[in-house]
Amino acid sequence: MANIIVSGAGSSEVNGTYAVIGEEEGKPLYANNANSDIHIGWDGDYWIIADISTYFNYYFSNEDVATPDLCTTWEVAGGDPPVPTVTKEVTGIPKHFLYYARMRGN
């Protein structure tokens, strides 16, 4: 499963890359690579970005989708505005690199 990237959040501690660490309520559970206490998880009714050590909820989305990158709207819970952008990490070699490599004869 792809990592999740959180960026642009007013509460900068939630920004970063999140990796899957398990499952919660039938959906993937993610932890921040820089601070493993900050998770993105599904609680049965909404996706939440929260610090599990302090039970502090930063942002949430009521959208019942398979992964948090599919949410189109996030709202502030206790975090600072603006809400984050949540996307799936893109991996692999970008097509333009392959094009230039072929042009050079590689």
Backbone as CSV, one residue per row, in Angstrom:
resi,resn,N_x,N_y,N_z,CA_x,CA_y,CA_z,C_x,C_y,C_z
1,MET,0.855,-1.178,0.000,0.000,0.000,0.000,0.901,1.242,0.000
2,ALA,0.495,2.264,-0.721,1.297,3.479,-0.872,1.318,4.300,0.408
3,ASN,2.425,5.008,0.587,2.516,5.955,1.686,1.595,7.135,1.411
4,ILE,1.297,7.892,2.467,0.463,9.086,2.373,1.328,10.292,2.700
5,ILE,1.147,11.375,1.947,1.859,12.625,2.181,0.854,13.659,2.685
6,VAL,1.151,14.273,3.809,0.343,15.354,4.361,1.183,16.623,4.249
7,SER,0.613,17.661,3.639,1.355,18.908,3.460,0.429,20.110,3.615
8,GLY,1.022,21.246,3.930,0.290,22.500,4.002,-0.576,22.696,5.224
9,ALA,-0.485,21.818,6.209,-1.318,21.955,7.413,-0.835,23.116,8.266
10,GLY,-1.780,23.828,8.862,-1.435,24.908,9.780,-0.701,24.404,11.004
11,SER,-1.006,23.194,11.435,-0.261,22.535,12.513,0.838,21.721,11.838
12,SER,2.004,22.337,11.700,3.076,21.764,10.877,3.568,20.401,11.357
13,GLU,3.337,20.052,12.620,3.800,18.766,13.130,3.124,17.576,12.450
14,VAL,1.987,17.794,11.807,1.318,16.683,11.121,1.803,16.524,9.682
15,ASN,2.520,17.504,9.154,3.028,17.417,7.788,4.098,16.335,7.697
16,GLY,4.143,15.646,6.568,5.171,14.634,6.365,4.631,13.392,5.698
17,THR,5.454,12.354,5.715,5.120,11.086,5.084,4.611,10.111,6.140
18,TYR,3.557,9.397,5.785,2.935,8.416,6.670,2.993,7.048,6.006
19,ALA,3.353,6.039,6.778,3.409,4.659,6.284,2.330,3.826,6.971
20,VAL,1.855,2.818,6.281,0.851,1.912,6.845,1.482,1.107,7.978
21,ILE,0.798,1.076,9.124,1.289,0.296,10.266,0.299,-0.773,10.703
22,GLY,-0.831,-0.831,10.038,-1.836,-1.824,10.410,-3.172,-1.481,9.803
23,GLU,-4.216,-1.901,10.508,-5.576,-1.683,10.037,-6.442,-1.297,11.224
24,GLU,-7.429,-0.430,10.966,-8.361,-0.003,12.005,-9.741,0.113,11.371
25,GLU,-10.723,-0.537,11.954,-12.088,-0.496,11.427,-12.139,-0.903,9.954
26,GLY,-11.270,-1.831,9.544,-11.274,-2.339,8.177,-10.576,-1.479,7.148
27,LYS,-9.887,-0.435,7.607,-9.169,0.459,6.688,-7.735,0.637,7.189
28,PRO,-6.811,1.046,6.291,-5.411,1.162,6.717,-5.214,2.228,7.792
29,LEU,-4.264,1.959,8.664,-3.860,2.890,9.724,-2.442,3.332,9.393
30,TYR,-2.195,4.636,9.445,-0.911,5.208,9.057,-0.263,5.921,10.239
31,ALA,1.080,5.892,10.279,1.837,6.646,11.285,2.828,7.554,10.579
32,ASN,3.016,8.736,11.146,3.964,9.718,10.614,5.380,9.177,10.794
33,ASN,6.174,9.213,9.733,7.540,8.696,9.799,8.427,9.498,10.749
34,ALA,8.163,10.792,10.918,8.982,11.632,11.789,8.507,11.607,13.244
35,ASN,7.227,11.347,13.465,6.666,11.295,14.815,5.602,10.208,14.828
36,SER,5.956,9.027,15.271,5.058,7.874,15.186,3.831,7.989,16.087
37,ASP,3.753,9.016,16.933,2.549,9.230,17.735,1.430,9.876,16.920
38,ILE,1.760,10.461,15.770,0.751,11.106,14.938,0.276,10.102,13.891
39,HIS,-1.020,9.811,13.923,-1.623,8.797,13.057,-2.706,9.391,12.176
40,ILE,-2.968,8.692,11.078,-4.171,8.919,10.278,-4.924,7.603,10.314
41,GLY,-6.161,7.646,10.771,-6.930,6.421,10.868,-8.415,6.660,10.698
42,TRP,-9.119,5.582,10.432,-10.576,5.596,10.290,-11.180,5.139,11.606
43,ASP,-12.109,5.923,12.153,-12.683,5.537,13.443,-14.071,4.920,13.318
44,GLY,-14.494,4.658,12.102,-15.823,4.100,11.881,-16.793,5.112,11.309
45,ASP,-16.524,6.400,11.554,-17.374,7.477,11.040,-16.601,8.514,10.224
46,TYR,-15.297,8.630,10.477,-14.503,9.641,9.772,-13.018,9.318,9.840
47,TRP,-12.280,9.906,8.885,-10.816,9.857,8.914,-10.352,10.939,9.872
48,ILE,-9.343,10.633,10.664,-8.838,11.586,11.650,-7.314,11.612,11.607
49,ILE,-6.768,12.801,11.706,-5.325,12.979,11.895,-5.166,13.395,13.350
50,ALA,-4.498,12.553,14.140,-4.467,12.769,15.585,-3.145,12.332,16.190
51,ASP,-2.840,12.909,17.353,-1.702,12.480,18.160,-2.250,11.481,19.175
52,ILE,-1.863,10.222,19.017,-2.432,9.188,19.888,-1.883,9.231,21.311
53,SER,-0.740,9.907,21.510,-0.169,9.973,22.861,-0.893,10.992,23.734
54,THR,-1.479,12.003,23.095,-2.181,13.054,23.848,-3.685,13.061,23.566
55,TYR,-4.135,12.179,22.678,-5.535,12.123,22.255,-5.999,13.444,21.653
56,PHE,-5.084,14.132,20.958,-5.411,15.418,20.338,-5.749,15.210,18.872
57,ASN,-6.942,15.626,18.470,-7.381,15.510,17.086,-7.104,16.813,16.341
58,TYR,-6.323,16.718,15.274,-5.970,17.894,14.475,-6.993,18.193,13.385
59,TYR,-7.243,17.192,12.529,-8.100,17.376,11.353,-8.924,16.119,11.133
60,PHE,-10.065,16.270,10.436,-10.901,15.114,10.137,-11.625,15.295,8.809
61,SER,-12.079,14.173,8.267,-12.909,14.168,7.066,-14.004,13.130,7.261
62,ASN,-15.244,13.512,6.981,-16.386,12.609,7.129,-16.577,11.681,5.940
63,GLU,-15.695,11.737,4.957,-15.874,10.944,3.744,-15.496,9.483,3.979
64,ASP,-16.427,8.593,3.694,-16.211,7.157,3.864,-15.583,6.609,2.586
65,VAL,-14.250,6.739,2.497,-13.486,6.274,1.341,-12.424,5.279,1.820
66,ALA,-11.824,4.554,0.875,-10.892,3.471,1.231,-9.613,3.965,1.893
67,THR,-9.081,5.096,1.446,-7.836,5.641,1.988,-7.966,7.158,2.122
68,PRO,-7.205,7.790,3.015,-7.388,9.217,3.280,-7.036,10.139,2.112
69,ASP,-6.218,9.671,1.184,-5.887,10.507,0.032,-7.081,10.705,-0.898
70,LEU,-8.109,9.887,-0.740,-9.313,10.018,-1.569,-10.314,11.026,-1.000
71,CYS,-10.066,11.510,0.209,-10.933,12.533,0.801,-10.764,13.838,0.034
72,THR,-11.877,14.483,-0.274,-11.815,15.765,-0.986,-11.993,16.957,-0.054
73,THR,-12.470,16.705,1.159,-12.635,17.799,2.125,-12.093,17.374,3.490
74,TRP,-11.292,18.238,4.072,-10.788,18.063,5.432,-11.269,19.251,6.240
75,GLU,-11.495,19.037,7.527,-11.938,20.102,8.415,-11.027,20.169,9.627
76,VAL,-10.972,21.357,10.228,-10.169,21.547,11.436,-10.916,20.955,12.617
77,ALA,-10.229,20.130,13.394,-10.771,19.638,14.672,-10.190,20.560,15.738
78,GLY,-8.968,20.271,16.195,-8.299,21.127,17.168,-7.041,21.757,16.619
79,GLY,-6.673,21.390,15.395,-5.459,21.919,14.776,-5.636,23.347,14.296
80,ASP,-4.575,23.889,13.737,-4.605,25.253,13.214,-4.918,25.240,11.723
81,PRO,-5.715,26.212,11.255,-5.936,26.324,9.818,-4.639,26.786,9.144
82,PRO,-4.457,26.474,7.883,-5.385,25.805,6.993,-5.339,24.294,7.161
83,VAL,-6.368,23.641,6.587,-6.405,22.180,6.600,-5.321,21.660,5.666
84,PRO,-4.886,20.426,5.868,-3.815,19.880,5.033,-4.312,19.399,3.673
85,THR,-3.355,19.193,2.808,-3.565,18.461,1.574,-3.048,17.053,1.837
86,VAL,-3.856,16.049,1.535,-3.499,14.657,1.797,-3.475,13.923,0.456
87,THR,-2.307,13.407,0.088,-2.140,12.752,-1.210,-1.413,11.422,-1.046
88,LYS,-1.487,10.612,-2.092,-0.755,9.349,-2.119,0.643,9.634,-2.641
89,GLU,1.646,9.010,-2.030,3.025,9.178,-2.478,3.190,8.527,-3.847
90,VAL,3.781,9.259,-4.772,4.033,8.738,-6.114,5.444,8.183,-6.142
91,THR,5.565,6.947,-6.577,6.882,6.321,-6.646,7.169,5.910,-8.081
92,GLY,8.413,5.584,-8.331,8.812,5.168,-9.672,9.562,6.268,-10.378
93,ILE,9.917,6.014,-11.608,10.683,6.964,-12.400,9.715,7.797,-13.225
94,PRO,9.750,9.129,-13.093,8.868,9.976,-13.893,9.114,9.755,-15.389
95,LYS,8.032,9.821,-16.158,8.111,9.549,-17.588,9.090,10.467,-18.310
96,HIS,9.200,11.740,-17.882,10.102,12.644,-18.595,11.564,12.209,-18.427
97,PHE,11.914,11.556,-17.305,13.277,11.040,-17.149,13.539,9.909,-18.133
98,LEU,12.534,9.032,-18.297,12.680,7.936,-19.251,12.824,8.472,-20.671
99,TYR,12.071,9.515,-21.006,12.139,10.114,-22.336,13.545,10.648,-22.607
100,TYR,14.093,11.423,-21.660,15.427,11.995,-21.853,16.507,10.916,-21.891
101,ALA,16.323,9.850,-21.110,17.296,8.751,-21.152,17.309,8.092,-22.521
102,ARG,16.127,7.908,-23.111,16.056,7.319,-24.455,16.670,8.247,-25.486
103,MET,16.462,9.541,-25.332,16.999,10.526,-26.274,18.533,10.518,-26.239
104,ARG,19.097,10.231,-25.074,20.561,10.174,-24.933,21.113,8.812,-25.349
105,GLY,20.245,7.878,-25.671,20.675,6.555,-26.081,20.892,5.597,-24.933
106,ASN,20.379,5.906,-23.750,20.527,5.026,-22.576,19.421,4.000,-22.538
